[in-house]
Amino acid sequence: MKPQHSSLHLCILTLLLLAISTVGYAASAQQDIVTGSTVEAVKKKGVLKVGMDIFQPWAMKDKTGKLIGFEIDVATRLAADMGVTVEFVPTAWSGIIPALLTGKFDVIIGGMGITAQRALQVNFSNPYDYSGMAIVAHKGLAAGFTSLESFNRPDVQIAVKLGTTAVAAAKKYLPKATLRMFDTEPQAYQELRNGKVHAVVGSAPRPAYEAVEYADSLFLPIQGTFTQEPIGFALRKGDPDSLAFFNSWISIVALEGWLKERHDYWFATKDWAGMVE
């Protein structure tokens, strides 16, 4: 065989081996993705574990102790479409991301606002809803307050739920005010009703609900929200398979009109009010 033919054959053989190796690596990488997929693990277990916390009307307990709310509907429908059952794992909001990262549950579906800081720790799905911060105040302590700036004083106490975007919003818009942190929303609102703080900053529409329900002592110093934030599912990083599935599911149910229907029921009406304490 001539030397040039030998070199040509060697080159072809090398290219073939490289192609086979590349295909094998791609197949191995794909298998690793599938093996590490939360969605695949959920399908095998038959259970989707969802991390959440109590936020009205995102997630609440009815008079029998059953969980109800917008997020409960979303997670339940998601699990049903996956052909699995749903298991809710109530978790303190301040520790909910660490709990996700340590595998306590599969995904957070709990009205979590998408922020750059959180996105450094978890991957977010596309937004499936939008929210914003509102403020409700005590008529006695905050008499005459008609703007956010009215509350931006060191002698003004603002109640917020620990670990929520309400904390960041209060620090940004009311940097001079004194923040009081509470583990749960009910604690913060109870402190307001008792006249121990001037106002609560929290996710809409809860502040407006409080102003209506306790109109004798509470009021809305400004109408609507003063921030806007997208809401997404949060999942562990390194799981493109699950992220793609969640994004596809959100697109499908949004186009169906189902997400808007459930949002309007929980946020635009109070037809559900008689079910909760």
C-alpha beads as a LAMMPS data file, in Angstrom:
LAMMPS data file: protein, C-alpha beads

277 atoms
276 bonds

1 atom types
1 bond types

-500.0 500.0 xlo xhi
-500.0 500.0 ylo yhi
-500.0 500.0 zlo zhi

Masses

1 110.0

Atoms # bond

1 1 1 0.000 0.000 0.000
2 1 1 1.261 3.442 -0.893
3 1 1 2.153 5.706 2.029
4 1 1 -0.460 8.298 1.062
5 1 1 -3.208 5.633 1.039
6 1 1 -2.128 4.427 4.462
7 1 1 -2.290 7.977 5.820
8 1 1 -5.732 8.476 4.285
9 1 1 -7.073 5.276 5.842
10 1 1 -5.617 6.250 9.216
11 1 1 -7.275 9.649 8.987
12 1 1 -10.669 8.114 8.109
13 1 1 -10.363 5.606 10.949
14 1 1 -9.514 8.396 13.383
15 1 1 -12.554 10.421 12.266
16 1 1 -14.824 7.373 12.619
17 1 1 -13.542 6.685 16.128
18 1 1 -14.021 10.351 17.029
19 1 1 -17.600 10.326 15.700
20 1 1 -18.414 7.152 17.621
21 1 1 -16.884 8.638 20.762
22 1 1 -18.879 11.867 20.333
23 1 1 -22.139 9.972 19.866
24 1 1 -21.353 7.841 22.897
25 1 1 -20.574 10.909 25.000
26 1 1 -23.786 12.638 23.878
27 1 1 -25.807 9.530 24.713
28 1 1 -24.118 9.322 28.118
29 1 1 -24.753 13.014 28.781
30 1 1 -28.401 12.617 27.774
31 1 1 -28.723 9.605 30.083
32 1 1 -27.210 11.634 32.942
33 1 1 -29.773 14.392 32.359
34 1 1 -32.658 11.910 32.394
35 1 1 -31.278 10.151 35.461
36 1 1 -30.967 13.451 37.331
37 1 1 -34.361 14.745 36.240
38 1 1 -36.817 15.618 38.996
39 1 1 -39.704 14.936 36.623
40 1 1 -38.429 11.425 35.872
41 1 1 -37.952 10.738 39.588
42 1 1 -41.478 11.995 40.333
43 1 1 -42.954 9.752 37.638
44 1 1 -41.196 6.739 39.177
45 1 1 -42.305 7.615 42.737
46 1 1 -45.825 8.516 41.656
47 1 1 -45.773 11.562 43.971
48 1 1 -44.955 15.225 43.376
49 1 1 -43.759 16.853 46.608
50 1 1 -44.457 20.582 46.631
51 1 1 -42.891 23.062 49.027
52 1 1 -45.162 25.945 50.037
53 1 1 -46.138 28.236 52.902
54 1 1 -49.376 29.871 53.988
55 1 1 -50.140 33.076 52.059
56 1 1 -53.737 34.184 51.572
57 1 1 -55.140 33.546 48.975
58 1 1 -52.197 31.621 47.504
59 1 1 -52.429 28.803 50.046
60 1 1 -54.695 28.576 53.115
61 1 1 -56.358 26.021 55.332
62 1 1 -60.119 25.706 55.220
63 1 1 -62.283 25.047 58.274
64 1 1 -61.543 21.323 58.072
65 1 1 -57.775 21.839 57.854
66 1 1 -57.590 21.084 54.121
67 1 1 -55.272 23.233 52.019
68 1 1 -56.991 25.472 49.468
69 1 1 -55.927 28.439 47.346
70 1 1 -54.486 29.444 43.995
71 1 1 -51.177 27.605 44.466
72 1 1 -52.970 24.524 45.708
73 1 1 -55.053 24.469 42.518
74 1 1 -51.952 24.970 40.362
75 1 1 -49.912 22.216 42.029
76 1 1 -52.860 19.803 42.074
77 1 1 -53.539 20.304 38.353
78 1 1 -49.809 19.951 37.569
79 1 1 -49.594 16.636 39.422
80 1 1 -52.765 15.345 37.765
81 1 1 -51.371 16.180 34.318
82 1 1 -48.194 14.291 35.243
83 1 1 -50.269 11.277 36.269
84 1 1 -49.090 11.411 39.884
85 1 1 -50.495 12.478 43.242
86 1 1 -49.491 15.700 44.985
87 1 1 -48.048 15.978 48.478
88 1 1 -47.779 19.430 50.036
89 1 1 -44.871 20.117 52.364
90 1 1 -45.617 23.281 54.405
91 1 1 -42.316 25.013 55.104
92 1 1 -41.341 28.272 56.805
93 1 1 -40.689 30.786 54.031
94 1 1 -37.351 31.874 55.458
95 1 1 -35.986 28.347 54.982
96 1 1 -37.898 27.170 51.931
97 1 1 -35.046 27.466 49.388
98 1 1 -32.549 25.572 51.586
99 1 1 -35.220 22.886 52.081
100 1 1 -35.603 22.554 48.290
101 1 1 -31.841 22.302 47.799
102 1 1 -31.539 19.522 50.387
103 1 1 -34.287 17.497 48.654
104 1 1 -37.101 17.931 51.176
105 1 1 -39.455 18.360 48.211
106 1 1 -39.306 18.460 44.416
107 1 1 -40.371 22.007 43.573
108 1 1 -41.532 25.222 45.223
109 1 1 -44.977 26.326 44.070
110 1 1 -45.806 29.000 46.563
111 1 1 -46.165 32.451 45.046
112 1 1 -42.410 32.903 44.912
113 1 1 -41.309 36.100 43.197
114 1 1 -38.508 35.718 40.676
115 1 1 -35.513 37.768 41.822
116 1 1 -31.876 37.860 40.754
117 1 1 -30.724 36.915 44.253
118 1 1 -32.963 33.844 44.372
119 1 1 -32.001 32.890 40.819
120 1 1 -28.413 32.494 42.003
121 1 1 -29.616 29.588 44.150
122 1 1 -32.431 28.004 42.119
123 1 1 -33.757 27.847 38.585
124 1 1 -37.092 29.520 37.927
125 1 1 -39.724 28.494 35.438
126 1 1 -41.352 31.052 33.167
127 1 1 -43.797 33.256 35.117
128 1 1 -47.237 31.732 35.608
129 1 1 -48.599 34.717 37.525
130 1 1 -47.705 38.240 38.610
131 1 1 -47.970 39.914 41.985
132 1 1 -46.872 43.059 43.766
133 1 1 -46.486 44.656 47.169
134 1 1 -49.242 46.683 48.811
135 1 1 -49.513 48.404 52.181
136 1 1 -52.318 48.448 54.758
137 1 1 -52.156 50.749 57.761
138 1 1 -53.675 51.345 61.207
139 1 1 -56.165 54.228 61.252
140 1 1 -55.055 55.454 64.646
141 1 1 -51.285 55.201 64.313
142 1 1 -51.126 56.259 60.658
143 1 1 -53.842 58.913 60.607
144 1 1 -53.219 61.350 57.784
145 1 1 -50.672 59.127 56.023
146 1 1 -51.500 59.270 52.312
147 1 1 -48.275 58.175 50.581
148 1 1 -45.368 55.784 51.000
149 1 1 -43.191 58.716 51.972
150 1 1 -45.463 59.321 54.969
151 1 1 -44.238 56.012 56.417
152 1 1 -40.559 56.620 55.647
153 1 1 -39.585 57.752 59.141
154 1 1 -37.581 56.086 61.936
155 1 1 -40.509 56.327 64.367
156 1 1 -42.759 54.338 62.003
157 1 1 -42.865 50.551 62.448
158 1 1 -43.588 48.353 59.428
159 1 1 -44.431 44.661 59.813
160 1 1 -43.249 42.208 57.131
161 1 1 -42.994 38.458 56.800
162 1 1 -39.445 37.164 57.163
163 1 1 -37.808 35.886 53.986
164 1 1 -40.320 37.410 51.560
165 1 1 -39.886 40.041 48.872
166 1 1 -41.903 42.314 51.159
167 1 1 -38.698 42.750 53.175
168 1 1 -36.743 43.924 50.126
169 1 1 -39.604 46.194 49.023
170 1 1 -39.881 47.798 52.472
171 1 1 -36.118 48.350 52.649
172 1 1 -36.079 49.919 49.188
173 1 1 -39.129 52.178 49.459
174 1 1 -39.127 52.812 53.219
175 1 1 -35.411 52.798 54.131
176 1 1 -35.853 55.051 57.167
177 1 1 -38.737 53.091 58.702
178 1 1 -38.218 50.496 61.432
179 1 1 -38.915 46.982 60.150
180 1 1 -40.498 44.328 62.361
181 1 1 -39.977 40.780 61.069
182 1 1 -42.510 38.004 61.660
183 1 1 -42.342 34.305 60.823
184 1 1 -45.914 34.202 59.484
185 1 1 -48.351 36.566 57.800
186 1 1 -51.072 36.111 60.454
187 1 1 -48.615 37.279 63.129
188 1 1 -47.810 40.439 61.168
189 1 1 -51.447 41.317 60.518
190 1 1 -52.442 40.555 64.112
191 1 1 -49.769 42.982 65.303
192 1 1 -51.278 45.608 63.008
193 1 1 -54.829 45.000 64.234
194 1 1 -53.588 45.280 67.811
195 1 1 -52.125 48.709 67.027
196 1 1 -48.534 47.643 67.679
197 1 1 -47.220 48.626 64.222
198 1 1 -48.167 51.398 61.808
199 1 1 -48.557 49.195 58.735
200 1 1 -47.952 45.863 57.035
201 1 1 -46.261 45.541 53.648
202 1 1 -47.307 42.312 51.926
203 1 1 -48.253 40.631 48.666
204 1 1 -51.506 41.748 47.083
205 1 1 -54.380 41.192 47.512
206 1 1 -54.081 40.387 51.249
207 1 1 -53.594 44.018 52.385
208 1 1 -56.779 45.067 50.570
209 1 1 -58.701 42.147 52.102
210 1 1 -57.556 43.214 55.566
211 1 1 -58.648 46.819 54.966
212 1 1 -62.133 45.652 53.992
213 1 1 -62.522 43.070 56.740
214 1 1 -61.258 45.369 59.494
215 1 1 -62.498 48.672 58.077
216 1 1 -63.093 50.074 61.558
217 1 1 -59.367 50.073 62.336
218 1 1 -57.419 49.600 59.074
219 1 1 -57.170 51.468 55.763
220 1 1 -55.250 51.575 52.481
221 1 1 -53.058 54.687 52.388
222 1 1 -52.364 54.097 48.685
223 1 1 -54.429 52.140 46.187
224 1 1 -53.086 49.093 44.374
225 1 1 -49.516 47.842 44.470
226 1 1 -46.275 49.811 44.493
227 1 1 -44.119 47.003 43.034
228 1 1 -44.644 44.322 40.416
229 1 1 -42.983 40.932 40.310
230 1 1 -43.231 37.757 38.207
231 1 1 -44.070 34.518 40.017
232 1 1 -42.444 31.213 39.031
233 1 1 -41.858 27.617 40.082
234 1 1 -38.463 27.151 41.750
235 1 1 -36.432 23.978 41.209
236 1 1 -32.909 22.791 41.807
237 1 1 -30.227 23.824 39.307
238 1 1 -28.792 21.397 36.771
239 1 1 -32.173 19.983 35.699
240 1 1 -32.976 21.237 32.165
241 1 1 -35.408 18.359 31.559
242 1 1 -37.726 19.392 34.417
243 1 1 -37.396 23.090 33.624
244 1 1 -38.477 22.427 30.028
245 1 1 -41.465 20.385 31.207
246 1 1 -42.641 23.026 33.701
247 1 1 -42.327 25.778 31.087
248 1 1 -44.294 23.732 28.562
249 1 1 -47.008 22.997 31.117
250 1 1 -47.337 26.670 32.068
251 1 1 -47.673 27.644 28.403
252 1 1 -50.374 25.025 27.817
253 1 1 -52.593 25.872 30.800
254 1 1 -52.133 29.607 30.202
255 1 1 -53.316 29.262 26.596
256 1 1 -56.261 27.163 27.792
257 1 1 -57.315 30.080 29.959
258 1 1 -57.203 27.867 33.033
259 1 1 -54.575 29.917 34.887
260 1 1 -56.563 33.129 34.400
261 1 1 -59.762 31.409 35.498
262 1 1 -58.203 30.191 38.737
263 1 1 -56.426 33.522 39.311
264 1 1 -59.663 35.458 38.881
265 1 1 -61.494 33.163 41.304
266 1 1 -58.927 33.491 44.090
267 1 1 -57.826 37.101 43.556
268 1 1 -60.785 38.921 42.012
269 1 1 -63.548 37.383 44.165
270 1 1 -64.011 36.325 47.743
271 1 1 -66.440 33.518 46.954
272 1 1 -64.077 31.272 48.914
273 1 1 -64.076 33.416 52.070
274 1 1 -66.695 31.281 53.823
275 1 1 -64.418 28.237 53.572
276 1 1 -61.669 29.691 55.778
277 1 1 -61.639 30.738 59.417

Bonds

1 1 1 2
2 1 2 3
3 1 3 4
4 1 4 5
5 1 5 6
6 1 6 7
7 1 7 8
8 1 8 9
9 1 9 10
10 1 10 11
11 1 11 12
12 1 12 13
13 1 13 14
14 1 14 15
15 1 15 16
16 1 16 17
17 1 17 18
18 1 18 19
19 1 19 20
20 1 20 21
21 1 21 22
22 1 22 23
23 1 23 24
24 1 24 25
25 1 25 26
26 1 26 27
27 1 27 28
28 1 28 29
29 1 29 30
30 1 30 31
31 1 31 32
32 1 32 33
33 1 33 34
34 1 34 35
35 1 35 36
36 1 36 37
37 1 37 38
38 1 38 39
39 1 39 40
40 1 40 41
41 1 41 42
42 1 42 43
43 1 43 44
44 1 44 45
45 1 45 46
46 1 46 47
47 1 47 48
48 1 48 49
49 1 49 50
50 1 50 51
51 1 51 52
52 1 52 53
53 1 53 54
54 1 54 55
55 1 55 56
56 1 56 57
57 1 57 58
58 1 58 59
59 1 59 60
60 1 60 61
61 1 61 62
62 1 62 63
63 1 63 64
64 1 64 65
65 1 65 66
66 1 66 67
67 1 67 68
68 1 68 69
69 1 69 70
70 1 70 71
71 1 71 72
72 1 72 73
73 1 73 74
74 1 74 75
75 1 75 76
76 1 76 77
77 1 77 78
78 1 78 79
79 1 79 80
80 1 80 81
81 1 81 82
82 1 82 83
83 1 83 84
84 1 84 85
85 1 85 86
86 1 86 87
87 1 87 88
88 1 88 89
89 1 89 90
90 1 90 91
91 1 91 92
92 1 92 93
93 1 93 94
94 1 94 95
95 1 95 96
96 1 96 97
97 1 97 98
98 1 98 99
99 1 99 100
100 1 100 101
101 1 101 102
102 1 102 103
103 1 103 104
104 1 104 105
105 1 105 106
106 1 106 107
107 1 107 108
108 1 108 109
109 1 109 110
110 1 110 111
111 1 111 112
112 1 112 113
113 1 113 114
114 1 114 115
115 1 115 116
116 1 116 117
117 1 117 118
118 1 118 119
119 1 119 120
120 1 120 121
121 1 121 122
122 1 122 123
123 1 123 124
124 1 124 125
125 1 125 126
126 1 126 127
127 1 127 128
128 1 128 129
129 1 129 130
130 1 130 131
131 1 131 132
132 1 132 133
133 1 133 134
134 1 134 135
135 1 135 136
136 1 136 137
137 1 137 138
138 1 138 139
139 1 139 140
140 1 140 141
141 1 141 142
142 1 142 143
143 1 143 144
144 1 144 145
145 1 145 146
146 1 146 147
147 1 147 148
148 1 148 149
149 1 149 150
150 1 150 151
151 1 151 152
152 1 152 153
153 1 153 154
154 1 154 155
155 1 155 156
156 1 156 157
157 1 157 158
158 1 158 159
159 1 159 160
160 1 160 161
161 1 161 162
162 1 162 163
163 1 163 164
164 1 164 165
165 1 165 166
166 1 166 167
167 1 167 168
168 1 168 169
169 1 169 170
170 1 170 171
171 1 171 172
172 1 172 173
173 1 173 174
174 1 174 175
175 1 175 176
176 1 176 177
177 1 177 178
178 1 178 179
179 1 179 180
180 1 180 181
181 1 181 182
182 1 182 183
183 1 183 184
184 1 184 185
185 1 185 186
186 1 186 187
187 1 187 188
188 1 188 189
189 1 189 190
190 1 190 191
191 1 191 192
192 1 192 193
193 1 193 194
194 1 194 195
195 1 195 196
196 1 196 197
197 1 197 198
198 1 198 199
199 1 199 200
200 1 200 201
201 1 201 202
202 1 202 203
203 1 203 204
204 1 204 205
205 1 205 206
206 1 206 207
207 1 207 208
208 1 208 209
209 1 209 210
210 1 210 211
211 1 211 212
212 1 212 213
213 1 213 214
214 1 214 215
215 1 215 216
216 1 216 217
217 1 217 218
218 1 218 219
219 1 219 220
220 1 220 221
221 1 221 222
222 1 222 223
223 1 223 224
224 1 224 225
225 1 225 226
226 1 226 227
227 1 227 228
228 1 228 229
229 1 229 230
230 1 230 231
231 1 231 232
232 1 232 233
233 1 233 234
234 1 234 235
235 1 235 236
236 1 236 237
237 1 237 238
238 1 238 239
239 1 239 240
240 1 240 241
241 1 241 242
242 1 242 243
243 1 243 244
244 1 244 245
245 1 245 246
246 1 246 247
247 1 247 248
248 1 248 249
249 1 249 250
250 1 250 251
251 1 251 252
252 1 252 253
253 1 253 254
254 1 254 255
255 1 255 256
256 1 256 257
257 1 257 258
258 1 258 259
259 1 259 260
260 1 260 261
261 1 261 262
262 1 262 263
263 1 263 264
264 1 264 265
265 1 265 266
266 1 266 267
267 1 267 268
268 1 268 269
269 1 269 270
270 1 270 271
271 1 271 272
272 1 272 273
273 1 273 274
274 1 274 275
275 1 275 276
276 1 276 277
